[in-house]
Amino acid sequence: MQTDGSLEDSWTHYFEVSSKVWEKGDSSLSLFAGGAWSFVTDKTFYTEGAGNLINVGGATFNKNVKLGTYNLPIGVTAMWNPEKEKTVLQVDFTIF
């Protein structure tokens, strides 16, 4: 919903800067920060305004876990959205 009360699609553009800061064997750590903005609407899907930093202090730890003869890539990501005051912890498994 827009500030004038009308319903409209919430278009979001997203930009992220990420860098691997540590790697040893089959493990690595990357840090990132990202922001969302919209050229089309008054707000984005992630923000209350037209733009803001939405991922601050994000970190992803990746590791290949050996299960018999199979390597299972696992990733754990922690991120914080200061505008929404929410922290998210995400766990990823790649099975194919």
Residue pairs with C-beta under 8 A, 6 or more apart in sequence:
1 7
1 8
2 8
2 41
2 42
2 43
3 42
3 43
8 41
9 40
9 41
10 38
10 41
10 43
10 44
10 45
11 38
11 39
11 40
11 41
11 44
12 36
12 37
12 38
12 44
12 45
12 46
13 36
13 37
13 38
13 39
13 44
14 34
14 35
14 36
14 46
14 54
15 34
15 35
16 32
16 33
16 34
16 35
16 55
17 32
17 33
17 34
18 30
18 31
18 32
19 30
19 31
19 32
20 28
20 29
20 30
21 29
21 30
21 31
22 28
22 29
23 29
26 63
26 64
26 71
27 61
27 62
27 63
27 64
28 61
28 62
28 63
29 59
29 60
29 61
29 62
30 59
30 60
30 62
31 57
31 58
31 59
32 55
32 58
32 59
32 60
32 79
33 53
33 55
33 56
33 57
33 58
34 53
34 54
34 55
34 58
35 51
35 52
35 53
35 54
35 55
36 44
36 45
36 46
36 47
36 51
36 52
36 54
37 44
37 47
37 50
37 51
37 52
38 44
38 50
38 51
41 50
42 49
42 50
43 49
43 50
44 50
44 51
46 52
46 54
46 81
46 83
46 84
47 54
47 83
48 83
52 82
52 83
53 82
53 83
54 81
54 82
54 83
54 84
55 79
55 80
55 81
56 79
56 80
56 81
56 82
57 79
57 80
58 77
58 78
58 79
58 80
59 77
59 78
59 79
60 75
60 76
60 77
61 75
61 76
61 77
62 73
62 74
62 75
63 73
63 74
63 75
64 71
64 72
64 73
64 74
65 71
65 72
65 73
65 74
66 72
72 93
72 94
72 95
73 92
73 93
73 94
74 91
74 92
74 93
74 94
75 90
75 91
75 92
75 94
76 89
76 90
76 91
76 92
77 88
77 89
77 90
77 91
77 92
78 87
78 88
78 89
78 90
79 87
79 88
79 90
80 86
80 87
80 88
81 87
81 88
